[in-house]
Amino acid sequence: MMVANSFEMWQKDAFFTAAEEVQESSDLMESTYRAWERMRKESLDADDLIELYRDLQTALGTAKWQLEEFEKAVWMSYGRYDDKNMTNRHGQFIAAIRDQISRVEGELLESFSDRGN
């Protein structure tokens, strides 16, 4: 029941649509990373791997940029709102997306250091 209530609160949040966009970008980044990692492990065509790596870099950059913009907009709005539940919800969302981005960046760097690329 708590999850449903939490989602209802998000749906009423002024930043719900923006948060959905950030989440979609983060999901695309994650999906692209997984596809790139799978292709890299299978040692498939180098051209395809390079193209997917470029897609991954784009998805990663987009997710980071959208999160930064979301975070700026949220923090700037707090002068108008004094709702602890809302600030906690935003903070948790930002932290979760930041962790996802950091994990993908870290795994990407690790995969290159492991292979000597």
Residue, then its C-alpha position, 0 to 999 in steps of 0.5 A: m500500500m505504501v508503494a501505491n501511495s508513494f506513486e500517487m504522490w509522485q503523480k501529483d508532483a509538479f515535477f512528475t513529467a520531468a522525472e519520467e523523462v529523466q527515468e526514461s533517459s536513465d533506462l535507455m542508458e542502462s539498456t544500451y550499456r547492457a547491450w554494449e556489454r553483451m556484444r563486447k563479451e560475445s566479441l561481435d563485429a567491431d563496427d557494431l560495437i563502436e556504433l553501440y559505444r557511441d550510442l552509449q556515450t550519447a545516452l550517458g551524456t543525456a541522462k547526466w544532463q537531464l538529471e542536472e537540469f532536473e536537480k537545478a529546477v527542483w532545488m530552485s523551486y524549494g523557495r516556493y514549496d515547503d513540503k518535507n515529503m516532496t523534498n525527500r521524494h526528490g532527493q531519493f529520486i535524484a540519488a537513485i538516478r545518480d547512483q545508476i549513472s555512476r554505476v554504469e560509468g564505473e562499469l564502463l571504465e572498469s571494462f576498458s581497464d580490464r581489456g586494456n582499451 
